[in-house]
Amino acid sequence: MAACETLGCAEGRPIVCNNSASLRSLVLAATLLPVYQRPDAADVIRAYNDDVPGLCALFRPGLARVRELLDRGYVDGAEVLVTEQTADDLELFCSGERPFMAAASWMSPRASGDAPEMTFTIVAHPMADDGPVLVTDVNNCIAVNAASEYTSDALSFMEHLCNPDVVWDFCETQTSFSPIEGETRTLADETLAPCMETLAAGRVVIASDYRLTVPVDTALRKACASLCSGATVNEAEAVLQATLEGR
């Protein structure tokens, strides 16, 4: 907040956000770390599938933080609603007139190509009171069709895909983070160094966690869109609950 106040641009909106995952990721970063740091995190996460009111209460502080960013003028709600991911947001950020952008790490090569003269660093979201929180998409699931005549070949291919070296090569090409526990290698893209430190410290939450079968992504996008359109936190939480309940 202090940095936004100091570095706000002439229009007063220092943070560029897209209409896809930006605000949703900020909500996740502001709320989920205590859950993921619990020893029984997997059970707690699955239990939320049968406790939509509890899940909404969990996300409420994150929605309130987004409301505050909008109210202070650090994020332009109307702009967010029309800003396409890895397109409009990059153009705004690479103009050099906006100091911050909430976006995915894989935008780094694009930003470097669009503005080779610009120096930037990618950090985890500064949304928790005790430090940054990294929101990662490291939960891609792989399935093998048990009824297929090629099950053996498919299992061999899956074993190849899960090899730590193959996973690392994928992460390098995607400017992403390895899900392999105990991985100590450092990504070649030096702009991600602060994120690697946050990852090593275990301050990580998962976006689109496969253990949550309720439509969290869609619900948070709709709730954040309502905030951008002027909704109160209570109204946004009602949108969140209705979507999670399939209404």
Backbone as CSV, one residue per row, in Angstrom:
resi,resn,N_x,N_y,N_z,CA_x,CA_y,CA_z,C_x,C_y,C_z
1,MET,0.822,-1.199,0.000,0.000,0.000,0.000,0.863,1.259,0.000
2,ALA,1.931,1.229,0.811,2.815,2.393,0.870,3.509,2.627,-0.461
3,ALA,3.928,1.536,-1.118,4.587,1.665,-2.417,3.620,2.215,-3.459
4,CYS,2.387,1.774,-3.418,1.386,2.283,-4.361,1.154,3.772,-4.137
5,GLU,1.135,4.171,-2.891,0.921,5.581,-2.583,2.086,6.420,-3.094
6,THR,3.300,5.884,-2.962,4.494,6.628,-3.359,4.679,6.649,-4.874
7,LEU,4.397,5.509,-5.525,4.724,5.360,-6.945,3.516,5.460,-7.861
8,GLY,2.367,5.866,-7.344,1.186,5.972,-8.179,1.416,6.900,-9.361
9,CYS,0.887,6.501,-10.517,1.068,7.307,-11.718,0.127,8.504,-11.686
10,ALA,0.187,9.322,-12.691,-0.609,10.545,-12.724,-2.102,10.241,-12.593
11,GLU,-2.541,9.118,-13.157,-3.949,8.740,-13.075,-4.283,8.089,-11.736
12,GLY,-3.257,7.827,-10.920,-3.489,7.254,-9.604,-3.728,5.771,-9.591
13,ARG,-3.386,5.048,-10.670,-3.635,3.612,-10.743,-2.321,2.887,-11.036
14,PRO,-1.516,2.630,-10.020,-0.193,2.058,-10.272,-0.171,0.581,-10.632
15,ILE,-1.265,-0.154,-10.370,-1.258,-1.606,-10.595,-2.056,-1.968,-11.843
16,VAL,-1.400,-2.634,-12.792,-2.077,-3.161,-13.972,-2.608,-4.560,-13.644
17,CYS,-3.872,-4.811,-13.915,-4.465,-6.131,-13.705,-5.232,-6.537,-14.954
18,ASN,-5.272,-7.840,-15.229,-6.046,-8.326,-16.375,-7.404,-8.857,-15.920
19,ASN,-8.232,-9.190,-16.891,-9.589,-9.637,-16.570,-9.682,-11.145,-16.391
20,SER,-8.542,-11.833,-16.276,-8.552,-13.282,-16.158,-8.226,-13.732,-14.735
21,ALA,-6.955,-13.709,-14.394,-6.547,-14.304,-13.122,-5.945,-13.324,-12.128
22,SER,-5.744,-12.071,-12.499,-5.028,-11.139,-11.626,-5.660,-11.005,-10.243
23,LEU,-6.887,-10.517,-10.190,-7.520,-10.270,-8.896,-7.825,-11.576,-8.179
24,ARG,-8.183,-12.615,-8.939,-8.409,-13.932,-8.322,-7.149,-14.403,-7.594
25,SER,-5.999,-14.223,-8.216,-4.746,-14.639,-7.586,-4.451,-13.824,-6.335
26,LEU,-4.799,-12.541,-6.364,-4.584,-11.704,-5.178,-5.445,-12.189,-4.012
27,VAL,-6.676,-12.592,-4.308,-7.551,-13.124,-3.256,-6.967,-14.413,-2.678
28,LEU,-6.504,-15.291,-3.543,-5.915,-16.552,-3.092,-4.689,-16.299,-2.228
29,ALA,-3.842,-15.369,-2.651,-2.617,-15.067,-1.903,-2.930,-14.481,-0.537
30,ALA,-4.007,-13.726,-0.458,-4.357,-13.053,0.797,-5.019,-13.982,1.804
31,THR,-5.462,-15.156,1.364,-6.304,-15.965,2.252,-5.854,-17.409,2.477
32,LEU,-5.189,-18.026,1.528,-5.022,-19.479,1.577,-3.768,-19.985,2.290
33,LEU,-2.768,-19.134,2.517,-1.506,-19.638,3.073,-1.682,-20.405,4.387
34,PRO,-2.462,-19.911,5.355,-2.619,-20.687,6.598,-3.184,-22.078,6.366
35,VAL,-4.042,-22.228,5.348,-4.611,-23.548,5.040,-3.529,-24.479,4.507
36,TYR,-2.733,-23.997,3.562,-1.716,-24.845,2.944,-0.559,-25.159,3.883
37,GLN,-0.385,-24.389,4.920,0.696,-24.648,5.864,0.293,-25.607,6.974
38,ARG,-0.966,-26.010,6.994,-1.431,-26.975,7.997,-0.953,-28.383,7.643
39,PRO,-0.643,-29.198,8.632,-0.222,-30.579,8.333,-1.337,-31.402,7.712
40,ASP,-2.602,-31.023,7.970,-3.740,-31.744,7.391,-4.370,-30.946,6.254
41,ALA,-3.540,-30.205,5.510,-4.049,-29.297,4.471,-4.944,-30.011,3.460
42,ALA,-4.531,-31.184,3.003,-5.304,-31.897,1.974,-6.718,-32.192,2.449
43,ASP,-6.861,-32.644,3.697,-8.183,-32.955,4.236,-9.018,-31.689,4.412
44,VAL,-8.379,-30.623,4.874,-9.094,-29.357,5.078,-9.604,-28.821,3.745
45,ILE,-8.767,-28.886,2.718,-9.154,-28.382,1.397,-10.327,-29.178,0.848
46,ARG,-10.271,-30.500,0.935,-11.375,-31.325,0.428,-12.669,-31.063,1.201
47,ALA,-12.551,-30.782,2.490,-13.744,-30.558,3.312,-14.522,-29.332,2.864
48,TYR,-13.839,-28.365,2.254,-14.524,-27.157,1.795,-15.510,-27.448,0.660
49,ASN,-15.389,-28.574,-0.007,-16.347,-28.926,-1.059,-17.759,-29.095,-0.493
50,ASP,-17.838,-29.443,0.784,-19.126,-29.617,1.450,-19.422,-28.484,2.420
51,ASP,-18.655,-27.421,2.323,-18.834,-26.283,3.239,-18.648,-24.980,2.467
52,VAL,-19.576,-24.707,1.553,-19.482,-23.483,0.746,-19.494,-22.229,1.605
53,PRO,-20.353,-22.115,2.629,-20.296,-20.916,3.480,-18.931,-20.729,4.136
54,GLY,-18.316,-21.832,4.555,-16.988,-21.734,5.150,-15.947,-21.282,4.150
55,LEU,-16.063,-21.754,2.894,-15.130,-21.353,1.843,-15.306,-19.869,1.530
56,CYS,-16.544,-19.399,1.513,-16.800,-17.974,1.270,-16.221,-17.125,2.394
57,ALA,-16.375,-17.579,3.627,-15.808,-16.851,4.763,-14.282,-16.815,4.676
58,LEU,-13.692,-17.910,4.174,-12.238,-17.964,4.008,-11.772,-16.908,3.014
59,PHE,-12.506,-16.738,1.922,-12.101,-15.802,0.877,-12.483,-14.350,1.171
60,ARG,-13.337,-14.120,2.131,-13.840,-12.766,2.386,-12.721,-11.742,2.633
61,PRO,-11.702,-12.035,3.479,-10.639,-11.043,3.670,-9.914,-10.691,2.367
62,GLY,-9.775,-11.656,1.457,-9.144,-11.371,0.177,-10.001,-10.458,-0.678
63,LEU,-11.316,-10.696,-0.665,-12.224,-9.818,-1.394,-12.169,-8.403,-0.811
64,ALA,-12.053,-8.309,0.516,-11.965,-6.998,1.161,-10.678,-6.281,0.764
65,ARG,-9.588,-7.040,0.607,-8.318,-6.423,0.202,-8.415,-5.892,-1.230
66,VAL,-9.061,-6.631,-2.104,-9.264,-6.153,-3.479,-10.149,-4.911,-3.474
67,ARG,-11.214,-4.924,-2.648,-12.077,-3.746,-2.544,-11.276,-2.522,-2.109
68,GLU,-10.339,-2.732,-1.182,-9.509,-1.623,-0.708,-8.605,-1.091,-1.817
69,LEU,-8.009,-1.990,-2.607,-7.165,-1.557,-3.726,-7.967,-0.719,-4.718
70,LEU,-9.203,-1.132,-4.952,-10.070,-0.384,-5.864,-10.466,0.961,-5.263
71,ASP,-10.831,0.958,-3.981,-11.277,2.189,-3.338,-10.163,3.225,-3.241
72,ARG,-8.931,2.762,-3.064,-7.802,3.678,-2.978,-7.356,4.179,-4.353
73,GLY,-7.918,3.584,-5.407,-7.546,4.000,-6.743,-6.274,3.369,-7.258
74,TYR,-5.780,2.348,-6.568,-4.546,1.682,-7.005,-4.814,0.717,-8.158
75,VAL,-6.054,0.260,-8.286,-6.495,-0.586,-9.397,-7.739,0.062,-9.994
76,ASP,-7.801,0.140,-11.300,-8.943,0.713,-12.009,-9.897,-0.417,-12.392
77,GLY,-11.046,-0.489,-11.707,-11.985,-1.579,-11.947,-12.483,-1.632,-13.371
78,ALA,-12.827,-0.480,-13.924,-13.328,-0.451,-15.303,-12.260,-0.929,-16.274
79,GLU,-11.010,-0.581,-16.015,-9.907,-1.013,-16.870,-9.713,-2.522,-16.789
80,VAL,-9.790,-3.066,-15.574,-9.592,-4.503,-15.390,-10.582,-5.302,-16.233
81,LEU,-11.825,-4.857,-16.272,-12.882,-5.607,-16.952,-12.634,-5.764,-18.443
82,VAL,-11.825,-4.886,-19.029,-11.588,-4.947,-20.479,-10.132,-5.245,-20.825
83,THR,-9.301,-5.512,-19.825,-7.871,-5.744,-20.054,-7.600,-7.233,-20.250
84,GLU,-7.226,-7.617,-21.460,-6.984,-9.021,-21.774,-5.620,-9.472,-21.241
85,GLN,-5.591,-10.724,-20.752,-4.372,-11.284,-20.188,-3.293,-11.468,-21.254
86,THR,-2.062,-11.131,-20.881,-0.881,-11.262,-21.742,-1.092,-10.579,-23.085
87,ALA,-1.787,-9.473,-23.066,-2.009,-8.658,-24.266,-2.107,-7.204,-23.829
88,ASP,-3.308,-6.784,-23.457,-3.501,-5.410,-23.018,-2.685,-5.085,-21.770
89,ASP,-2.615,-6.040,-20.839,-1.880,-5.771,-19.600,-0.387,-5.551,-19.876
90,LEU,0.164,-6.367,-20.789,1.577,-6.190,-21.141,1.824,-4.846,-21.810
91,GLU,0.908,-4.448,-22.655,1.062,-3.158,-23.334,1.071,-2.010,-22.327
92,LEU,0.174,-2.078,-21.338,0.115,-1.037,-20.314,1.384,-1.023,-19.474
93,PHE,1.835,-2.217,-19.066,3.002,-2.302,-18.205,4.278,-1.913,-18.946
94,CYS,4.420,-2.393,-20.167,5.648,-2.145,-20.931,5.748,-0.705,-21.431
95,SER,4.697,0.067,-21.250,4.794,1.490,-21.574,5.757,2.197,-20.638
96,GLY,6.006,1.573,-19.468,6.918,2.166,-18.499,6.283,3.195,-17.596
97,GLU,4.987,3.418,-17.757,4.303,4.435,-16.969,3.573,3.863,-15.756
98,ARG,3.520,2.539,-15.647,2.808,1.881,-14.540,3.798,0.979,-13.818
99,PRO,4.047,1.202,-12.532,5.130,0.500,-11.842,4.870,-0.970,-11.522
100,PHE,3.608,-1.372,-11.422,3.310,-2.735,-10.992,2.330,-3.419,-11.935
101,MET,2.451,-4.760,-12.043,1.481,-5.553,-12.786,1.273,-6.875,-12.074
102,ALA,0.020,-7.258,-11.889,-0.310,-8.574,-11.336,-0.561,-9.511,-12.506
103,ALA,0.352,-10.452,-12.723,0.257,-11.330,-13.891,1.018,-12.618,-13.620
104,ALA,0.913,-13.551,-14.554,1.586,-14.840,-14.420,3.076,-14.709,-14.721
105,SER,3.871,-15.593,-14.130,5.326,-15.540,-14.308,5.729,-15.768,-15.758
106,TRP,4.907,-16.523,-16.505,5.299,-16.823,-17.887,5.174,-15.625,-18.815
107,MET,4.758,-14.475,-18.281,4.768,-13.270,-19.102,6.165,-12.665,-19.210
108,SER,7.116,-13.160,-18.419,8.453,-12.570,-18.382,9.131,-12.491,-19.748
109,PRO,9.205,-13.590,-20.511,9.842,-13.476,-21.837,9.130,-12.498,-22.755
110,ARG,7.792,-12.440,-22.666,7.044,-11.510,-23.500,7.378,-10.064,-23.138
111,ALA,7.443,-9.791,-21.842,7.757,-8.430,-21.401,9.167,-8.042,-21.823
112,SER,10.098,-8.978,-21.695,11.478,-8.699,-22.102,11.561,-8.430,-23.597
113,GLY,10.757,-9.162,-24.386,10.766,-8.956,-25.830,10.085,-7.672,-26.242
114,ASP,9.002,-7.318,-25.543,8.256,-6.108,-25.895,8.961,-4.837,-25.438
115,ALA,9.707,-4.931,-24.334,10.397,-3.748,-23.804,11.804,-4.138,-23.369
116,PRO,12.691,-4.420,-24.334,14.035,-4.909,-23.997,14.848,-3.934,-23.154
117,GLU,14.492,-2.662,-23.190,15.245,-1.670,-22.426,14.766,-1.579,-20.971
118,MET,13.644,-2.219,-20.655,13.053,-2.108,-19.322,13.609,-3.184,-18.388
119,THR,13.930,-2.794,-17.172,14.371,-3.729,-16.143,13.210,-3.972,-15.178
120,PHE,12.908,-5.234,-14.929,11.818,-5.542,-14.002,12.158,-6.808,-13.222
121,THR,11.453,-7.005,-12.127,11.627,-8.182,-11.287,10.254,-8.763,-10.984
122,ILE,10.168,-10.083,-10.951,8.909,-10.754,-10.628,8.973,-11.235,-9.178
123,VAL,8.007,-10.810,-8.394,7.955,-11.188,-6.980,6.619,-11.861,-6.691
124,ALA,6.583,-12.621,-5.601,5.325,-13.214,-5.162,4.396,-12.106,-4.667
125,HIS,3.103,-12.410,-4.623,2.130,-11.387,-4.237,2.351,-10.901,-2.801
126,PRO,2.484,-9.600,-2.579,2.659,-9.064,-1.221,1.308,-8.874,-0.531
127,MET,0.560,-9.958,-0.384,-0.819,-9.854,0.089,-1.029,-10.343,1.518
128,ALA,-0.002,-10.912,2.138,-0.126,-11.354,3.523,0.636,-10.399,4.428
129,ASP,0.178,-10.248,5.646,0.797,-9.292,6.563,2.218,-9.686,6.946
130,ASP,2.541,-10.986,6.860,3.854,-11.442,7.315,4.802,-11.764,6.164
131,GLY,4.449,-11.388,4.917,5.369,-11.628,3.813,4.657,-11.995,2.531
132,PRO,5.420,-12.223,1.463,4.828,-12.542,0.156,4.298,-13.968,0.097
133,VAL,3.382,-14.203,-0.852,2.796,-15.521,-1.053,2.811,-15.826,-2.551
134,LEU,3.371,-16.972,-2.906,3.452,-17.387,-4.303,2.229,-18.223,-4.662
135,VAL,1.517,-17.805,-5.708,0.369,-18.560,-6.209,0.826,-19.316,-7.452
136,THR,0.751,-20.631,-7.420,1.296,-21.437,-8.507,0.234,-22.332,-9.139
137,ASP,0.432,-22.645,-10.418,-0.389,-23.623,-11.125,0.453,-24.879,-11.321
138,VAL,0.658,-25.608,-10.229,1.536,-26.786,-10.295,0.749,-28.077,-10.094
139,ASN,-0.520,-28.046,-10.426,-1.353,-29.216,-10.127,-2.016,-29.798,-11.370
140,ASN,-1.308,-29.749,-12.500,-1.844,-30.401,-13.695,-1.927,-31.907,-13.461
141,CYS,-3.084,-32.460,-13.686,-3.292,-33.888,-13.421,-3.126,-34.708,-14.699
142,ILE,-2.547,-35.883,-14.561,-2.350,-36.791,-15.690,-3.145,-38.067,-15.426
143,ALA,-3.932,-38.503,-16.406,-4.743,-39.706,-16.244,-4.451,-40.693,-17.365
144,VAL,-4.545,-41.946,-17.037,-4.387,-43.016,-18.016,-5.693,-43.798,-18.084
145,ASN,-6.182,-44.004,-19.281,-7.428,-44.730,-19.489,-7.212,-46.215,-19.180
146,ALA,-7.842,-46.680,-18.122,-7.648,-48.069,-17.700,-8.216,-49.071,-18.692
147,ALA,-9.138,-48.628,-19.549,-9.768,-49.542,-20.506,-9.059,-49.540,-21.857
148,SER,-8.008,-48.759,-21.999,-7.319,-48.654,-23.280,-6.427,-49.870,-23.527
149,GLU,-6.277,-50.230,-24.798,-5.367,-51.326,-25.141,-3.912,-50.881,-25.079
150,TYR,-3.694,-49.577,-24.896,-2.343,-49.033,-24.838,-1.958,-48.573,-23.430
151,THR,-2.592,-49.155,-22.422,-2.359,-48.723,-21.040,-0.882,-48.811,-20.654
152,SER,-0.229,-49.891,-21.050,1.182,-50.076,-20.687,2.050,-48.972,-21.280
153,ASP,1.811,-48.648,-22.562,2.582,-47.577,-23.202,2.280,-46.231,-22.549
154,ALA,1.015,-46.019,-22.210,0.626,-44.753,-21.589,1.284,-44.594,-20.221
155,LEU,1.344,-45.669,-19.461,1.998,-45.614,-18.149,3.489,-45.320,-18.295
156,SER,4.104,-45.891,-19.316,5.524,-45.620,-19.558,5.738,-44.154,-19.916
157,PHE,4.833,-43.609,-20.736,4.931,-42.202,-21.111,4.717,-41.300,-19.895
158,MET,3.763,-41.668,-19.041,3.514,-40.880,-17.837,4.736,-40.903,-16.919
159,GLU,5.373,-42.081,-16.819,6.579,-42.177,-16.004,7.671,-41.255,-16.545
160,HIS,7.775,-41.181,-17.871,8.739,-40.279,-18.498,8.408,-38.818,-18.161
161,LEU,7.131,-38.444,-18.274,6.722,-37.068,-18.013,7.005,-36.654,-16.570
162,CYS,6.934,-37.608,-15.655,7.124,-37.306,-14.233,8.588,-37.376,-13.796
163,ASN,9.479,-37.660,-14.726,10.898,-37.643,-14.392,11.289,-36.225,-13.977
164,PRO,11.978,-36.058,-12.855,12.319,-34.703,-12.389,13.052,-33.859,-13.419
165,ASP,13.912,-34.463,-14.225,14.629,-33.696,-15.245,13.693,-33.219,-16.344
166,VAL,12.725,-34.062,-16.711,11.757,-33.668,-17.730,10.859,-32.560,-17.192
167,VAL,10.432,-32.702,-15.934,9.620,-31.658,-15.304,10.388,-30.343,-15.284
168,TRP,11.685,-30.413,-14.964,12.490,-29.199,-14.899,12.626,-28.538,-16.274
169,ASP,12.832,-29.357,-17.303,12.918,-28.801,-18.660,11.627,-28.082,-19.033
170,PHE,10.502,-28.665,-18.666,9.213,-28.027,-18.941,9.114,-26.687,-18.211
171,CYS,9.504,-26.692,-16.942,9.435,-25.454,-16.147,10.325,-24.367,-16.745
172,GLU,11.489,-24.739,-17.218,12.400,-23.766,-17.817,11.776,-23.139,-19.064
173,THR,11.144,-23.950,-19.890,10.582,-23.415,-21.127,9.312,-22.610,-20.883
174,GLN,8.637,-22.869,-19.761,7.379,-22.186,-19.461,7.545,-21.068,-18.430
175,THR,8.786,-20.815,-17.988,9.045,-19.839,-16.930,8.110,-20.120,-15.759
176,SER,8.162,-21.340,-15.271,7.249,-21.798,-14.233,8.041,-22.447,-13.108
177,PHE,7.328,-22.991,-12.133,7.959,-23.517,-10.932,7.739,-25.016,-10.815
178,SER,8.763,-25.718,-10.391,8.696,-27.169,-10.304,7.875,-27.616,-9.102
179,PRO,7.005,-28.619,-9.295,6.254,-29.173,-8.172,7.016,-30.281,-7.443
180,ILE,8.222,-30.604,-7.911,8.995,-31.692,-7.312,9.519,-31.267,-5.936
181,GLU,9.164,-32.015,-4.925,9.600,-31.694,-3.558,11.121,-31.828,-3.446
182,GLY,11.747,-30.823,-2.863,13.187,-30.849,-2.668,13.991,-30.371,-3.859
183,GLU,13.332,-29.887,-4.925,14.036,-29.374,-6.101,14.863,-28.146,-5.697
184,THR,16.160,-28.166,-6.022,17.054,-27.073,-5.610,17.598,-26.270,-6.785
185,ARG,17.308,-26.693,-8.007,17.814,-25.959,-9.163,17.122,-24.599,-9.296
186,THR,17.835,-23.666,-9.894,17.333,-22.305,-10.061,17.010,-22.049,-11.523
187,LEU,15.855,-21.454,-11.778,15.468,-21.140,-13.148,16.443,-20.156,-13.776
188,ALA,16.666,-20.314,-15.075,17.620,-19.455,-15.772,17.154,-18.000,-15.818
189,ASP,15.835,-17.787,-15.837,15.283,-16.437,-15.885,15.509,-15.762,-14.535
190,GLU,16.463,-14.856,-14.475,16.852,-14.241,-13.205,15.775,-13.328,-12.637
191,THR,14.807,-12.917,-13.448,13.758,-12.048,-12.921,12.905,-12.762,-11.875
192,LEU,12.941,-14.122,-11.879,12.121,-14.884,-10.950,12.824,-15.231,-9.645
193,ALA,14.028,-14.730,-9.427,14.794,-15.077,-8.228,14.012,-14.848,-6.931
194,PRO,13.332,-13.705,-6.756,12.563,-13.520,-5.514,11.470,-14.569,-5.334
195,CYS,10.846,-14.985,-6.433,9.812,-16.018,-6.344,10.407,-17.350,-5.910
196,MET,11.598,-17.656,-6.388,12.254,-18.900,-5.994,12.536,-18.909,-4.498
197,GLU,12.871,-17.744,-3.945,13.104,-17.645,-2.500,11.809,-17.901,-1.731
198,THR,10.710,-17.348,-2.230,9.419,-17.569,-1.583,9.014,-19.036,-1.675
199,LEU,9.268,-19.653,-2.821,8.972,-21.068,-3.011,9.778,-21.918,-2.029
200,ALA,11.072,-21.614,-1.897,11.931,-22.372,-0.992,11.487,-22.223,0.462
201,ALA,10.889,-21.080,0.784,10.416,-20.839,2.148,9.075,-21.512,2.427
202,GLY,8.478,-22.127,1.397,7.217,-22.834,1.580,6.000,-21.931,1.659
203,ARG,6.140,-20.692,1.224,5.007,-19.755,1.256,4.268,-19.824,-0.092
204,VAL,3.582,-20.938,-0.302,3.004,-21.258,-1.601,1.563,-21.720,-1.442
205,VAL,0.693,-21.250,-2.324,-0.674,-21.763,-2.429,-0.910,-22.149,-3.884
206,ILE,-1.902,-23.010,-4.101,-2.150,-23.538,-5.436,-3.398,-22.907,-6.034
207,ALA,-3.268,-22.384,-7.228,-4.427,-21.909,-7.977,-5.098,-23.110,-8.640
208,SER,-6.400,-23.115,-8.685,-7.148,-24.202,-9.327,-6.797,-25.561,-8.721
209,ASP,-6.783,-25.642,-7.414,-6.448,-26.897,-6.727,-7.462,-27.981,-7.121
210,TYR,-6.974,-29.090,-7.669,-7.870,-30.133,-8.181,-8.695,-30.770,-7.074
211,ARG,-8.281,-30.596,-5.825,-9.031,-31.177,-4.711,-10.303,-30.391,-4.397
212,LEU,-10.389,-29.167,-4.916,-11.610,-28.377,-4.778,-12.475,-28.620,-6.020
213,THR,-13.535,-29.344,-5.851,-14.382,-29.694,-6.996,-15.458,-28.650,-7.257
214,VAL,-15.672,-27.736,-6.336,-16.605,-26.630,-6.590,-15.900,-25.619,-7.503
215,PRO,-16.655,-24.827,-8.286,-16.055,-23.956,-9.311,-15.413,-22.687,-8.729
216,VAL,-14.301,-22.858,-8.030,-13.657,-21.737,-7.349,-13.178,-20.678,-8.340
217,ASP,-12.532,-21.093,-9.418,-12.003,-20.131,-10.392,-13.110,-19.227,-10.930
218,THR,-14.178,-19.855,-11.401,-15.287,-19.091,-11.967,-15.928,-18.190,-10.921
219,ALA,-16.098,-18.718,-9.717,-16.742,-17.953,-8.659,-15.917,-16.731,-8.267
220,LEU,-14.599,-16.903,-8.139,-13.758,-15.775,-7.763,-13.683,-14.739,-8.880
221,ARG,-13.653,-15.195,-10.130,-13.648,-14.243,-11.241,-14.922,-13.396,-11.232
222,LYS,-16.064,-14.043,-11.024,-17.333,-13.312,-11.005,-17.382,-12.358,-9.811
223,ALA,-16.910,-12.815,-8.659,-16.924,-11.967,-7.470,-16.023,-10.756,-7.654
224,CYS,-14.837,-10.976,-8.226,-13.910,-9.864,-8.455,-14.447,-8.908,-9.520
225,ALA,-15.110,-9.466,-10.536,-15.715,-8.614,-11.558,-16.795,-7.737,-10.948
226,SER,-17.549,-8.293,-10.005,-18.583,-7.493,-9.344,-17.952,-6.375,-8.525
227,LEU,-16.824,-6.637,-7.880,-16.108,-5.588,-7.149,-15.656,-4.488,-8.102
228,CYS,-15.149,-4.897,-9.257,-14.697,-3.919,-10.254,-15.853,-3.070,-10.768
229,SER,-17.053,-3.613,-10.690,-18.238,-2.881,-11.138,-18.880,-2.076,-10.014
230,GLY,-18.245,-2.083,-8.830,-18.729,-1.256,-7.734,-19.397,-1.990,-6.598
231,ALA,-19.426,-3.324,-6.618,-20.079,-4.090,-5.564,-19.345,-3.945,-4.239
232,THR,-20.107,-4.050,-3.155,-19.508,-4.092,-1.828,-18.942,-5.487,-1.579
233,VAL,-18.206,-5.633,-0.496,-17.667,-6.950,-0.154,-18.802,-7.932,0.111
234,ASN,-19.853,-7.480,0.796,-20.998,-8.358,1.053,-21.650,-8.810,-0.244
235,GLU,-21.796,-7.901,-1.194,-22.408,-8.245,-2.476,-21.514,-9.200,-3.262
236,ALA,-20.216,-8.969,-3.229,-19.287,-9.855,-3.929,-19.289,-11.245,-3.307
237,GLU,-19.383,-11.313,-1.991,-19.427,-12.612,-1.315,-20.707,-13.356,-1.681
238,ALA,-21.812,-12.621,-1.860,-23.061,-13.260,-2.276,-22.922,-13.830,-3.679
239,VAL,-22.243,-13.106,-4.576,-21.982,-13.623,-5.918,-21.112,-14.866,-5.841
240,LEU,-20.100,-14.829,-4.997,-19.202,-15.967,-4.807,-19.984,-17.200,-4.350
241,GLN,-20.840,-17.039,-3.337,-21.578,-18.174,-2.809,-22.567,-18.719,-3.830
242,ALA,-23.268,-17.834,-4.513,-24.244,-18.296,-5.502,-23.574,-19.108,-6.602
243,THR,-22.401,-18.668,-7.043,-21.698,-19.388,-8.109,-21.163,-20.726,-7.615
244,LEU,-20.627,-20.738,-6.404,-20.124,-21.997,-5.839,-21.236,-23.012,-5.657
245,GLU,-22.446,-22.520,-5.403,-23.588,-23.410,-5.192,-24.299,-23.740,-6.502
246,GLY,-23.764,-23.217,-7.631,-24.350,-23.518,-8.923,-25.607,-22.741,-9.222
247,ARG,-25.761,-21.589,-8.557,-26.951,-20.762,-8.798,-26.621,-19.610,-9.741
